């Protein structure tokens, strides 16, 4: 698992939208590594190979830059889980396909998950709407997937579904965070590991994952 944050030395002629995306990639890594409070715009500019005033020109403030990083990260994660939800898998197979897609989507930008789940990210008028949008999308996806799983099990108790949604949210974060802490593990390896883990606890699961052999 490697960093893909572009270093921007010599960006003359680069379209503004492309340059902003490159800056976000570098800044996202710094915010994820340091936390918002300890991350400095000076370090971001230095690692990006650009001037500090350029960052303020594009994003307005450190909070504005963080908001752009969170918006990028939240869109990446939620879009991927929505994509796998449309594949038609149900129950535990849907959970495993979702994990597989998430590992693959996060591989080029592992900072996105850490930043979205960083408890030190501050609130504020620039950040709250971005986080609220991401959390709303994720809550809806979790409720849909878990609700389907519980109905398949013959359980339509709302409190049971709510409790299981909390369990799934914790399991998802634990597995993704474990993977990020073991950077030598490829997405394919981690997906196969998840199949084995689910099978050990819940029994065999019939699921077709890209690149899976047995």
N, C-alpha and C positions, 0 to 999 in steps of 0.2 A: 504494500500500500504506500503510494508515494504522493507527495504534495504536487499539485498542478498549478499553484499560484504563479502567475506569470511575473517575471521581473521586467519592469517597464523602461529600463534605461534605453533611451533612443526611441521614443514613441512618436516622433514627429510624423505627421501624416496619418496617424491612427484615428479612426472615427471616434467621436466622443462616446457613443454608446459602447463601443468595444473597450475603450480605455476605462470607462466607469466599471465595466464588468471585471476587467483585470484588477483594478484597484480593490474592488469588493472581495475578490479572491484572496488577495494579500491581506487585507484588513481582517477578513473573517478568520484567517489563520491566527493572526495576532490576538484578536479578541478571544478566540477559543483557548489559546495558550495562556494568556495572561489574566483573563477576566477583564471586564470593561474598566474597572477602577484603575488597574495597573497598566493597561494598554495605553500607549502614547501615540499621538498622531505623528510625532517625530520619528518613532520607530517604524511606523507603517510607511511613511514617506521614504525613509532610508531603505527599507527592504524592497519597496516598489521601484526604487530608483527614480523618484519624481520629487518635485518640490512640495513642501508643506502647504504653501498657499494654493496650489492646484487642488488639493484635497478639499480645502474650505470652499474654493470656487465651485467645485462640483457638488458637494454634499452639505455645505453650509455650516456644519458643526460636527463634533465628534459623535453626538447623538444621532445626527442625520446620517452619518456614515454607518453607524451601528444599525439604524433602521433599514438601510439598504441591504446590509448583510443579512439581517433577519428575514427580510422580505424574500431575498434570493433563496435562503436556506429553507424557509417555510414552503415556498412554492415548489422547490425541488422535491421535498419529502412528501407533501400532500399530493402533488400531481402523480408521483410514482405509485403511491398506495391506491389512489383512485384508478390508475391504469390497471393495476393488477386486480382490483375489485371487479373490473369489467370483463375479466377473462372467463368468468363463469364457474370457477371453482367454489366449492361450498365447504363449510365446516372447517375441520383441521387442515384440509388440503388448501383452503383459501389462506389460512394463517401462514402456512409454509411457503406458498407462492408469494405472498406479500413480503415475507422476510427475505426471500431470495431476490426479489426485485429491489428491495431496499438496499441490500448489501451491494448490489451491482451499481445502483444509482449513487450511493455514497462513496464508492471507491475513489473516484477522482477528486472528491471534496469532502474528506472525512470530518473536517472542521464543522460542517453544517449541523451535524447531530449534536456535537458537544455544545455549540453555541445556543441552539434552540433549547437545550436542557440545562443551561447554566443558571443556577439559582441566584447568581449575583447580577444578572442582567437587570438594570434599573427600570422603573416605570417612567412615565412621562408622556406628554401629548404626542411626541413623535414616535414613541415605541409601543404604547398601549394598543393602538389600532392594529398595528402589524401583528403583534402577538395574539391579539384577540381573534383575528381572522384565521391564523394558523391553528390555534387551539380549537376553534369552532369546527374547522374542517376535519381535524383529527378526531374530535369527539364524535362527530357524525359518522365517520368511517368506522370507528371502534364500535359504536352502538349498533350499526348495521351488521357488521360482521359477527359480533358476539350474539346479537339478537337472533340471527340466522342459526348460529350454532346451538343456542339454547332451544329454539323451536324444533330443530332436528332431534334434540334429546328429549323432546316432549315436555319441556319446562317453559312455561310462559309467565312465571312469577316475575314481576318487574324488579323487585328487590334482588332476586337471584341474578337477573341479567345485569343489574347495576353493579353488584358485587363482582361478577365475573368480568365485567368490563374493566374494573379496577385491577383485577388479577392480570388480564391480558396486557394492559398498559404497562404494568410493572415488568412482566415477562419480556415484552418487546424492548423496553429500555435496557433491561439487564443483558439480553442477548446481543443487542447492537453495541452496547458499551463494552462488553467482554471482547467482542470482535475488534473494536477499535483499540483496545488495550493489547491486542496480539496482532500487530501489523503484518506479520509474516503469513497470516491466514488469508487465503484468497476468498473472494465471494463464493466461488464454487465449493471450496472446502467447508466454509462456514454453513452453507446451505445444507450440505450433506450431514454435517454435524447436527444441525437442528432436526433433520429427519430422524437421526438416531436418538436424539434426546427425547423427542416427542414419542417415538415408538417405545422407548424404555419406560416411560411413565404411563402412556395411554394405549399402547398396542400399535401394531402396524398401521401405517397411513398410506393410502393409495394416492400418490401424487407424482406428477411428471414435471421434473425440473430440468432446465437446460443444462446439458453437460453431465447429467447424473447417470451413472452406470451402476445399477444395483443398489 
